[in-house]
Amino acid sequence: MAADSNSSLSWRKVISWAFYDWANSAYATTVIAGFFPIFLKDYWVPAGTAETISTARLGMANSVAGLVIAAMAPMLGAIADRGGAKKKFLVFFATLGVVMTAGLHFVAKGNWGLALTLYVLATMGFSGGNIFYDSMLVSVAPEKKFDFVSALGFSLGYLGGGLLFGFNVWMVLHPEKFGFVDSSAAVRCAFLLVGVWWAVFTVPLMLFVKEPQRDGAGFGGWATVKAGFIQFRDTFREVRKLRMVFLFLAAYWLYIDGVDTIIQMAVDYGKSLGFPSSSLITALLITQFVGFPAAIVFGKLGERFGARTGIFIALGVYLCVTIYGYFMDNAKEFYVLAVVIGLVQGGVQSLSRSFYARLIPQDKAAEFFGFYNMLGKFAAILGPAIMAVAGMISGNPRVAILAIIPLFIIGGVLLAMVKPTGGSTNTLSEIGKI
């Protein structure tokens, strides 16, 4: 059974669950958004390679990782639901991410192929783990607290990811203080530290978050896999009836494409405009530490005015951010962009998760969050690919960023058609009648 909507919070369980965001956000900040794009251009890619080629390789690597997870997510979610194995799947993907991230430490200079391979596998671990982490929201919090608890996770993620990222930046800027011969050695060590951080702070969830079991559930090898296939088939046949879920997922697919593209490609975009690497790293730190309190504020905003209202506010800001990004000329303007993004990034992510949790049946949370993350990953395929192609065709990185504007507009229009329902306790057939 999922948490009763009238029950109080179990703080040990909630904090343990939220600490997984603290754990894996170190990968999002230090690796995806921070050092990997810069290190790929400056260390792993041979000198003389065009900026647009390097950008295209990074964009396609993000797309490949997203495509693989997107293809597997709903099926794995269905299997996890049937076998009561959401936590097991989370630990498996987290382990994959930890090992592959630590492996980046050992990649030699110029070996961009191996670096991108490990990056793809680590990103698959990061994204795959999030499917099952997100789906556990419905079992760690009562429905009336979804917005707050979801926001708490993102808030701790910003703080934890920012703290380790800040330490890593200090280490890279002053390598001699840590016994490194140069900044490159410090960056490689930073990848290793991310793996350790991710592993250590996953332990509270493993120890203190118990997964509620369905009647008769238990992972029984092939029998569970077969049952998961059957559940997935049955749910897929019912998709046409899930009106509110379908509309929300369509809206989410579009607007989160723009959000994820900005997250993944912001540093690369700034690098292409000629901004110093130190300025780009500083901007990322600004986003992290602004995002920590801002995510909590959005959680409270969602509780008072509704999650959908909060998402609309964030999308309006992102629309302005995209236009502003086209006209940026210096690093100071990039700092302004970082502050504004920090104010809304955690909000749009956390409120989307909590809003969706209210629309789906709790006994199929992992499968439905599989669809949710599948669309998020398909969005992450489209956005970076659009930027890569637009940049290569035009030869101007500024042109690429404008391509994501329609995603926020159309996504917002579709979101306006979704009627909030408080439906997380509904059965599949009841949701079909909404």
Salt bridges, closest charged atoms under 4 A:
ASP42 OD2 - LYS271 NZ 3.30
GLU51 OE1 - LYS41 NZ 3.06
ASP81 OD1 - LYS86 NZ 3.76
ASP134 OD1 - ARG353 NH1 2.85
ASP147 OD1 - ARG358 NH1 2.98
GLU211 OE2 - LYS86 NZ 3.41
ASP234 OD1 - ARG233 NH2 3.27
GLU238 OE1 - LYS241 NZ 3.21
ASP268 OD1 - LYS41 NZ 3.22
GLU303 OE2 - LYS145 NZ 3.81
GLU303 OE1 - LYS300 NZ 3.64
ASP329 OD1 - ARG398 NH2 3.42
